[in-house]
Amino acid sequence: MSEIFCDIVPHPEGWMFVSEGVQSPIFPCYQLAVEAAYRHANEKAHARRFLVLRQQDLKGRMCSLAGHDGITPSEDEARTALH
């Protein structure tokens, strides 16, 4: 199974994710960007891919936040992925 990388990145107007070289729309808060990344993964679920959420750390490295199998997260899972 392949992985879909969704990088959650800040934007001057909010947050967005970048996946497979495509930028998402801008979201006003981090949580909305994460939820949109999960929705993006659900659209790709038919290809049996795993979502890997990443965020840039203070040293410029991309660090995984959570792995996911394309199923919409519960509220607790989404909250956990945010911390």
C-alpha positions in Angstrom: 0.0 0.0 0.0 1.2 3.5 -0.8 1.1 6.5 1.4 -0.4 9.9 0.8 1.7 12.7 2.4 -0.3 15.7 3.5 1.9 18.5 4.8 0.1 20.9 7.1 1.8 24.3 6.5 1.2 27.8 7.8 0.1 30.5 5.3 0.0 34.3 5.9 -3.8 34.0 5.9 -4.2 30.7 7.9 -3.3 27.1 7.3 -3.3 24.8 4.3 -2.1 21.3 3.4 0.0 20.2 0.4 -0.5 16.7 -0.9 0.9 15.2 -4.1 2.2 18.6 -5.1 -1.2 20.2 -4.9 -2.1 23.0 -2.4 -5.4 23.0 -0.6 -7.4 26.1 -0.1 -6.5 28.3 2.8 -8.2 27.5 6.1 -8.5 30.0 9.0 -7.3 27.5 11.6 -5.0 24.5 12.0 -7.8 22.1 12.9 -9.8 22.8 9.8 -6.7 22.2 7.6 -6.2 18.8 9.4 -9.8 17.9 8.9 -9.6 18.8 5.2 -6.5 16.6 4.9 -8.4 13.7 6.3 -11.3 14.3 3.8 -8.7 14.4 1.1 -7.4 11.0 2.2 -11.0 9.6 2.2 -11.2 10.6 -1.5 -8.1 8.5 -2.1 -9.2 5.6 0.1 -10.3 3.5 -2.9 -6.6 3.2 -3.9 -5.9 1.6 -0.4 -3.4 4.3 0.6 -2.4 5.5 4.0 -2.5 9.1 5.0 0.6 10.5 6.7 0.1 14.0 8.2 3.3 16.0 8.6 4.2 19.4 10.0 7.4 21.3 9.7 9.3 21.5 13.0 11.4 24.5 14.1 14.5 23.1 12.4 12.7 22.8 9.0 12.2 19.0 9.1 8.9 17.4 8.2 7.7 15.3 11.1 4.8 12.8 11.1 1.8 13.8 13.2 -0.3 10.6 12.6 -0.8 7.7 10.3 -4.3 6.9 9.0 -5.9 4.3 6.8 -8.3 6.6 4.9 -11.2 6.3 7.4 -12.6 9.5 8.8 -11.1 10.0 12.3 -13.2 10.2 15.4 -13.3 13.4 17.2 -10.7 12.0 19.7 -8.4 10.8 17.0 -8.5 14.2 15.2 -7.8 16.0 18.6 -4.9 13.6 19.2 -3.5 14.3 15.7 -3.5 18.0 16.6 -1.3 17.6 19.6 
